[in-house]
Each structure stands twice: as structure tokens, then as C-alpha cells.
């Protein structure tokens, strides 16, 4: 659902608004990795496209970490909850980003009119990490130090009951796949297609 603010903006303007956040992220390291936030987003989108995902899923891969890049507390504050300040203090100490960035990013994009599926996939990529950490010990062992630290704040690995419930989700396959693309999108020296490759795709998928 779009807000009164975003309804006055054209789809082109809304996409430019979001893409500018990613362009600015080209100056920011991705959680201690030797790539930038923009590199990470573009690699994830490239992997999604290569694997035959639909446009809504490719956009989710591209924008899955947009919650780390929200322009201000005011624009996303209602999604952060009462514990945001405490999370932020902890995150600054541990360099793990915005712990609830999945919810923050999904809500931000909903307000801009992005597709329901795109937002649901983004909102669940942390849940998918919790699922994979529970079902596959090797997956958990392979997480970076920052990712393991953020996992603790995000609720830790799923319980058996949580795993079964997650597996019932109609988007289960793609929610897990978004996470796998996320984890794989950290190659140094990669040259994925540039951000503007996805501009027309984003515009035609906006409400």
C-alpha cells in the first residue's frame, strides 16, 4: 500500500528514490566483506536471474538489504519497534547492520508500492537464515562472525515447531532461495550487470 506521500510520486520517481540508496551504498563495505553493499545487491540479483526467478523475486534479491540503507529513522521508525535504539547500539558495537532490516526494508518498499511477493520475500530472508541454521549444522558453521552475532539477536535457529510452520509457507522455496543467493553474493572481483539493468523491471512492477 502506498502512502499519501508516495502516491504523488510517479513509479519512475519511486524507483529512482530506492536505487539512489543502492548507488550511495557503493561507498559502503558489506558487513566486513571485501565488497560494497551495492556489489552484494547486484550479485544477488544476478544469481536470481540466472536461476530463472520471476521479476518479483529478482527484485527481492536486488533489494533484500534495503532495510540497512533506509534514509532516516522517521521514514522507517514504525517498523523498528521499541527496541530499535538498543538494537542499534549493539549493532554499532558488532558491525552487523540493522538487526531487523528485513522488516524495515519490506515495510519501506510496501509504502512505495513494490509487489506483495517482493516484500514478503525480503521480510523473510532472516527467517530463512534461522531455518537453514536449524536444519543444516554445516550452514550455521559457515556463517560469518557478524552473521552469527546477528542471528542471536534475530532469535537464533528455529525450533522444530518453527521449522515445520515455515515449511508450510507457499513461498517457502523462494524464501530459502533468496537466503542462499544472499549468502553466495559475496564474490570479490565479480562484475555483475549494473543497477540500471533492473530499472525498467522495477518500474513496471510498481503499483
Secondary structure, DSSP 8 states (H G I E B T S, - for coil): ---TTGGGS-HHHHHHHHHHHHHHGGGSBSTTSSSBHHHHHHHHHHHHHHTT--HHHHHHHHHTTGGGS-S-HHHHHHHH-TTHHHHHHHHHHHT---TTHHHHHHHHHHHTT--HHHHHHHHTHHHHHHHHHHH-HHHHHTS-HHHHHHHHHTT-S--HHHHHHHHTSTTHHHHHHHHHHHHH---TT-----GGGGHHHHHHH--
